[in-house]
Amino acid sequence: MKQDITLYTSTMCPVCGMVRSFLTNMDIEFKEVNVDLNPIVMIKLIGKTRRFSVPQTSINGEWIFGFDPVRMFEVLNAKYSS
């Protein structure tokens, strides 16, 4: 079953690179949105999550902030255990 994963990043964010590398190394498909290139997306993201930082990762509508691989696995596996 395909996951709906979007990673919101910034160009100079080292933690964003950690999340990107983690998802890539685990062969998890995701869409990356660089908020530096689209400030309107950042404004919408802040309105949705009330967070001013990146990385923010949406996995099937569940938000994960920063680099939290344990939480990412929990959310990814929850879809299959339900």
C-alpha positions as a printed NumPy array, in Angstrom:
array([[ 0.   ,  0.   ,  0.   ],
       [ 1.373,  3.382, -1.013],
       [ 2.132,  5.888,  1.719],
       [ 1.381,  9.611,  1.356],
       [ 4.565, 11.278,  2.619],
       [ 5.571, 14.907,  2.196],
       [ 8.781, 16.318,  3.646],
       [ 8.943, 20.092,  4.074],
       [12.528, 21.342,  4.043],
       [14.786, 24.367,  3.818],
       [18.013, 24.604,  1.834],
       [20.345, 25.333,  4.763],
       [18.729, 22.916,  7.241],
       [21.057, 20.055,  8.281],
       [18.265, 18.18 , 10.069],
       [16.224, 18.259,  6.852],
       [19.088, 16.391,  5.192],
       [18.994, 13.781,  7.955],
       [15.278, 13.125,  7.363],
       [15.792, 13.055,  3.582],
       [18.677, 10.573,  3.929],
       [16.714,  8.401,  6.343],
       [13.695,  8.145,  4.038],
       [15.902,  7.563,  0.986],
       [18.032,  4.915,  2.718],
       [14.879,  3.094,  3.869],
       [13.555,  3.13 ,  0.257],
       [10.499,  5.114,  1.338],
       [ 8.995,  7.217, -1.431],
       [ 8.268, 10.814, -0.494],
       [ 7.619, 14.207, -1.99 ],
       [ 9.956, 17.008, -0.897],
       [ 8.803, 20.613, -0.728],
       [11.488, 23.263, -0.181],
       [ 9.805, 26.161,  1.594],
       [12.676, 28.513,  0.667],
       [11.523, 28.302, -2.92 ],
       [ 7.851, 28.852, -2.122],
       [ 7.092, 31.163,  0.823],
       [ 3.337, 30.773,  0.278],
       [ 3.697, 27.064,  1.064],
       [ 5.539, 27.997,  4.277],
       [ 2.72 , 30.33 ,  5.323],
       [ 0.166, 27.567,  4.688],
       [ 2.328, 25.06 ,  6.576],
       [ 2.575, 27.375,  9.595],
       [-1.19 , 27.828,  9.506],
       [-1.715, 24.063,  9.446],
       [ 0.843, 22.941, 12.049],
       [ 1.482, 26.117, 14.092],
       [ 5.215, 25.394, 13.769],
       [ 7.762, 27.822, 12.326],
       [10.523, 25.267, 11.803],
       [11.557, 22.57 ,  9.38 ],
       [11.768, 19.697,  8.796],
       [ 8.121, 18.825,  9.048],
       [ 6.986, 15.512,  7.64 ],
       [ 3.409, 14.544,  6.893],
       [ 2.89 , 10.781,  6.794],
       [-0.667,  9.882,  5.832],
       [-1.855, 13.13 ,  7.464],
       [ 0.111, 12.59 , 10.704],
       [ 2.707, 15.302, 11.426],
       [ 6.229, 14.564, 12.613],
       [ 8.536, 17.429, 13.526],
       [12.318, 17.276, 13.327],
       [14.185, 14.005, 12.902],
       [12.263, 11.294, 14.734],
       [12.775,  7.932, 12.996],
       [11.074,  5.986, 15.798],
       [ 7.881,  8.03 , 15.41 ],
       [ 8.107,  7.731, 11.622],
       [ 8.183,  3.935, 11.87 ],
       [ 5.264,  4.006, 14.324],
       [ 3.141,  6.054, 11.925],
       [ 4.173,  4.023,  8.882],
       [ 3.438,  0.715, 10.639],
       [ 0.142,  1.901, 12.166],
       [-1.471,  1.892,  8.743],
       [-0.691, -1.822,  8.34 ],
       [-1.601, -2.946, 11.859],
       [-5.109, -1.427, 11.835]])
